[in-house]
């Protein structure tokens, strides 16, 4: 076989192999799941008021009322979660507050990206602090975290509540 024939045979073989790779690649691309694309933002369903009334307010009441000290003529009464179920309820309320804070920062719901977002993040941070105190079974920690939550809520209400 002459060199020209040999080069033609090698070139033809490489061409056929290349076509094979293209076909295999095309089939694999059709069968492979689409690359992970960021999920399209979904519009909010609940209004800020509905979130406040349905999620934030009930959860905040659980956290705020879970730890207290009451002083009367009869003496001092300390209130704190004492059972696993009571601690779990406070933790669930704190988790709801953290998630609600994130929902308040969502596009379509956030009033602005400055103070609103900072105060909603304050609620998330206070809720996380509460969750840490619940995990440690620390009533003083829950009390302190309640103060951080209150500060966030009060500041937001003063500026935005209509």
Secondary structure, DSSP 8 states (H G I E B T S, - for coil): --HHHHHHHHHHHHHHHHHHHHHHHHHHHHHS------------SS-HHHHIIIIIHHHHHHHHHHSEEEEETTEEEEE---SHHHHHHHHHHHHHHHHHHHHHTSTTT-S-SSHHHHHHHHHHHHHHHHHHHHHTT-HHHHHHHHHHHHHHHHHHHHHH--
